[in-house]
Amino acid sequence: MPNLETVVSEIVDEMRQRSDRGEVARYIPELARVDPGHFGLAVIGADGTVAAAGDCDVPFSIQSISKVFTLTLALGMVGDKLWRRVGREPSGSPFNSVVQLEYERGIPRNPFINAGAIAVTDLILSRHQPREALGEILRFMQYLAQDTSITIDEAVAASEQRTGFRNVALANYMKSFGVIDNPVEYTLGVYFHHCAISMTCRQLAVAGRFLAHSGRDPSTGLSVVQAERAKRINAVMLTCGHYDGSGEFAYRVGLPGKSGVGGGILAVAPGKASIAVWAPGLDAAGNSHLGRIALERLTKRLGWSIFGE
Ligand SMILES: NC(=O)CC[C@H](N)C(=O)O
């Protein structure tokens, strides 16, 4: 088996040389300013070995990757009742699509498209004031990443709050079906802010370890969620984590993964590793272009696809 550190540094070198970098997200003005030349990769093996290279210590906007953690928190609060508000089938639609919601009477297809994540945020909020809910989400991220320096990028949150018209539409539409309990502006305020959490690949890979190890953080031995819940979150990541690019991601990479329009992807190799990659340029489905290519090479060289060598 090739050496993990060698594979990681080879992939970073290969990705740095590529000229096809995708397009940074332009619909959030603050993200449009990010340099598409960045590339970072961090992999943490089961024994805690870290292989990280490139811009692995540069913070970026995690955006929709936060939805994995808000789903985890909300399941901890309300349990399987969550699935009365949100489905768990792939949508086959873009992350911010409006059409399905009308056909399905305001119940979002899954917790990772924007509508589903907004409904999940609303569940977390229902027990708190917006500031407390946001504090709880941020503290959960800091706890999982074992790093209290993680913060929210207020400029990114404000940028989205000014321009997130589609999310406002989705939230209002769900509210009309009674799927959103709180004032729409409160729910969206918390949603925009948790999407604006800023983290490095290294921090994100640490935060994802519980998903790779049956719900438990192997460095502390502490259980974050039951093994069965980790398994199910991974299943939803595999089928829905890349929106209408989820099939392609499973086909090429073969791991549960969650992307964000900041260009990050968190991927989980069950029993083996937690992986975070960042390359800001996106493909047509809004997933990191080079991030996916890098993960495809990683799983191929290490034989890590869950579907076989
Ligand atoms: N795919 C994403 O990362 C989308 C998240 C972004 N905050 C939005 O709501 O549009």
The ligand as an SDF file (V2000), in Angstrom:
LIG
                    3D

 10  9  0  0  0  0  0  0  0  0999 V2000
  -24.0540   24.6040   -1.4720 N   0  0  0  0  0  0  0  0  0  0  0  0
  -23.8100   25.4930   -0.5310 C   0  0  0  0  0  0  0  0  0  0  0  0
  -22.7420   25.5080    0.0730 O   0  0  0  0  0  0  0  0  0  0  0  0
  -24.8730   26.5210   -0.3300 C   0  0  0  0  0  0  0  0  0  0  0  0
  -24.7420   27.2590    0.9800 C   0  0  0  0  0  0  0  0  0  0  0  0
  -25.0450   28.7110    0.8720 C   0  0  0  0  0  0  0  0  0  0  0  0
  -24.9290   29.3090    2.1760 N   0  0  0  0  0  0  0  0  0  0  0  0
  -26.4550   28.9250    0.3310 C   0  0  0  0  0  0  0  0  0  0  0  0
  -27.3750   28.8730    1.1060 O   0  0  0  0  0  0  0  0  0  0  0  0
  -26.6600   29.1240   -0.8280 O   0  0  0  0  0  0  0  0  0  0  0  0
  1  2  1  0
  2  3  2  0
  2  4  1  0
  4  5  1  0
  5  6  1  0
  6  7  1  0
  6  8  1  0
  8  9  2  0
  8 10  1  0
M  END
$$$$
